[in-house]
Amino acid sequence: MLPRVEYSVTARASPEQLWEAFRDLDRLLGRGIYSEAIWTEGIPWQTGSRLRYVVTQPLEASVSAVVTLSEPPFKVGLLNHALGITAQQLVTFTRINQDTTRVLMVMDAVGEPTASTPLGISEALQFFTKDALDSMLARWQQGQDSH
């Protein structure tokens, strides 16, 4: 069984501000990790909508995902499928006080990899979880710097 992966970040921002940064898939591109992050079906970030991520580092995979829960700016859930693994992902945006929000991502994965990977699945999930929230913070900070 694959272990649960959790990662969180805290920022002096509202849940709405961090949700806006998180929902911007372009934040994932142009860094040598993702070559594609596109919506393939439905209205973005609505329950039932689908997207595809193509990752090139630290392993190569095409991830098919469906939004299973959509309560912006406080909660979003996705079901990700790649390499024989299904990972349930939940992202919560919790206001700690008037100007601080904690964002927590939890990934629970099941399945057996269909291909050998240079990096273990658990390590890859940890990498992608951390990258998703760190790139969200970078995107939010970029918006702050332009004000």
C-alpha positions as CSV (number, residue, x, y, z in Angstrom):
1,M,0.0,0.0,0.0
2,L,1.3,3.5,-0.9
3,P,1.6,5.9,2.0
4,R,-0.5,9.1,2.3
5,V,1.3,12.2,1.1
6,E,0.6,15.6,2.8
7,Y,2.1,19.0,2.3
8,S,1.0,22.4,3.4
9,V,2.0,26.0,3.0
10,T,0.9,29.2,4.8
11,A,0.8,32.6,3.3
12,R,-0.3,36.1,4.3
13,A,-3.2,36.0,1.8
14,S,-6.9,35.2,1.7
15,P,-8.2,31.8,0.5
16,E,-9.6,33.7,-2.5
17,Q,-6.2,35.0,-3.5
18,L,-4.5,31.6,-3.1
19,W,-7.3,29.9,-5.0
20,E,-6.8,32.2,-7.9
21,A,-3.1,31.3,-8.0
22,F,-3.8,27.6,-7.6
23,R,-6.4,27.5,-10.4
24,D,-4.0,29.0,-12.9
25,L,-2.6,25.8,-14.6
26,D,-0.1,28.0,-16.6
27,R,1.9,28.2,-13.3
28,L,3.0,24.6,-13.9
29,L,4.4,25.2,-17.4
30,G,7.8,26.5,-18.6
31,R,9.8,25.0,-15.7
32,G,10.9,21.7,-17.2
33,I,8.5,19.6,-15.1
34,Y,5.2,19.7,-17.0
35,S,5.0,19.9,-20.8
36,E,1.2,20.2,-20.8
37,A,-1.6,21.0,-18.4
38,I,-4.9,21.4,-20.2
39,W,-8.6,21.0,-19.7
40,T,-10.0,18.3,-21.9
41,E,-13.7,18.3,-20.9
42,G,-16.2,20.4,-19.1
43,I,-15.9,23.8,-17.4
44,P,-12.6,24.2,-15.6
45,W,-12.7,23.5,-11.9
46,Q,-16.3,22.3,-11.9
47,T,-17.2,18.8,-10.6
48,G,-16.9,16.3,-13.5
49,S,-14.5,18.4,-15.6
50,R,-11.4,16.7,-16.8
51,L,-7.8,17.7,-17.4
52,R,-4.5,16.2,-18.5
53,Y,-1.1,16.8,-17.2
54,V,2.0,15.6,-19.1
55,V,5.0,15.4,-16.8
56,T,8.6,15.0,-17.9
57,Q,10.4,15.3,-14.6
58,P,11.2,13.6,-12.3
59,L,9.5,10.8,-14.3
60,E,7.5,10.7,-17.5
61,A,3.8,10.2,-17.4
62,S,0.5,11.4,-18.8
63,V,-1.9,12.1,-15.9
64,S,-5.6,12.0,-16.5
65,A,-7.6,13.8,-13.8
66,V,-11.3,14.5,-13.0
67,V,-12.5,17.1,-10.5
68,T,-14.5,15.2,-7.9
69,L,-15.2,18.1,-5.5
70,S,-15.4,21.9,-6.2
71,E,-16.0,24.4,-3.5
72,P,-13.8,27.3,-4.4
73,P,-12.1,29.0,-2.7
74,F,-12.0,26.6,0.2
75,K,-11.8,23.0,-1.2
76,V,-11.1,21.1,-4.4
77,G,-10.8,17.4,-5.0
78,L,-9.4,15.5,-7.9
79,L,-8.9,11.9,-8.9
80,N,-5.7,11.4,-10.8
81,H,-4.8,8.3,-13.0
82,A,-1.3,7.5,-14.3
83,L,1.1,4.6,-14.6
84,G,-1.5,2.2,-13.1
85,I,-1.9,4.4,-10.0
86,T,-5.0,6.2,-8.9
87,A,-4.4,9.1,-6.5
88,Q,-7.2,10.9,-4.7
89,Q,-6.2,14.5,-4.1
90,L,-7.8,17.0,-1.7
91,V,-6.7,20.6,-1.5
92,T,-8.1,22.8,1.3
93,F,-7.7,26.5,1.8
94,T,-8.2,27.4,5.5
95,R,-8.3,30.9,6.8
96,I,-6.1,31.0,10.0
97,N,-6.8,34.6,10.7
98,Q,-7.9,37.8,8.9
99,D,-4.9,37.8,6.6
100,T,-3.3,34.3,6.7
101,T,-4.4,31.1,4.9
102,R,-3.0,27.6,5.2
103,V,-3.3,25.4,2.1
104,L,-3.1,21.7,2.6
105,M,-2.8,19.0,-0.1
106,V,-3.4,15.4,0.8
107,M,-2.8,12.5,-1.7
108,D,-4.0,9.0,-1.1
109,A,-2.8,6.6,-3.8
110,V,-3.7,3.0,-4.7
111,G,-2.6,0.6,-7.3
112,E,0.6,-1.0,-8.7
113,P,2.8,0.9,-11.2
114,T,2.4,-0.5,-14.7
115,A,5.9,0.6,-15.6
116,S,9.2,0.8,-13.8
117,T,10.1,4.3,-12.8
118,P,13.5,5.8,-11.9
119,L,11.8,7.4,-8.9
120,G,9.5,5.5,-6.6
121,I,5.8,6.4,-6.8
122,S,5.7,7.7,-3.2
123,E,8.7,10.0,-3.9
124,A,7.0,11.2,-7.1
125,L,3.8,12.0,-5.4
126,Q,5.7,13.9,-2.7
127,F,7.5,15.9,-5.4
128,F,4.3,16.8,-7.3
129,T,2.4,17.7,-4.2
130,K,5.2,20.0,-3.0
131,D,5.6,21.5,-6.5
132,A,1.9,22.1,-6.9
133,L,1.7,24.3,-3.7
134,D,5.1,25.9,-4.1
135,S,4.3,26.9,-7.6
136,M,0.9,28.3,-6.3
137,L,2.8,30.4,-3.8
138,A,5.2,31.6,-6.5
139,R,2.3,32.5,-8.8
140,W,0.6,34.4,-6.0
141,Q,3.8,36.3,-5.1
142,Q,4.2,37.2,-8.8
143,G,0.8,38.8,-8.7
144,Q,1.8,40.7,-5.5
145,D,5.0,42.0,-7.0
146,S,3.1,43.5,-10.0
147,H,0.9,45.6,-7.6
